[in-house]
Amino acid sequence: MVKKKENLLVLGMLCLISAFVFEMFGNPNLVLDVIMLFFIAIAIFSNAWYLVLSTTNQKKK
């Protein structure tokens, strides 16, 4: 089974892949740039949340 905190890594990777695909195939405009930045922000926050959860679990053990 996949642990809940590992799903955060998957979410971050999917958001980065989505932003990369929008960058490759999209025409440069403001709306598309905002969407890409939104996906990148989700990836950053999900990876940061994963790091916080993994460090707190190590401290509990």
N, C-alpha and C positions, 0 to 999 in steps of 0.2 A: 504494500500500500504506500501511496505517496503521502508524506506528511504535509500538514497544512502550511508549514513554513516553506517547504519546497515549492508549493504552488505559487508563492510570491516570486521565486526565481523564474518560473515559467511565464508568469504574467509580465515580468520585466522583459524577458527575451521576446515574447510575442509583440510587445509594444515597440521594441527597438526594430524588429523586423518590419512591422507595419509602417513605422516612420521611414525606414529605408526604402520600402516599396513606393510610398508616396513621393519620396524624393526622386526616385529613378523615373517613374512613369508619369508624374504630374507636371503640369505646366506651372511655371513660377507665378504664383499670385498670393495675396495676403491670407486668404482663407485657408489655403493648403498649408502655408507656413505655420499658421496658428494650430492647425490640426496636428502637424508634425511635432511642434513644440509641446502640445498636450500629451502626445504619446511618449515623448522623451521624458517629460516630467513624471508621468505615471511609472515609467521604468526606473527612474532615479529613486522615487519614493518607495516603490516596492522592494528594490534592492536594499535600501537603507533600513526598511522595516525588517527584512530578513536578517540583516546583520545585527540589529538590536535583539531580535528574538533568539538568534543563535548564541549571542554572548550572554544573555540572561539565563539561557538553559545551561550553559557551561558553568556559570557561577552557582547555580542551584545544586549541581552535582558535586 
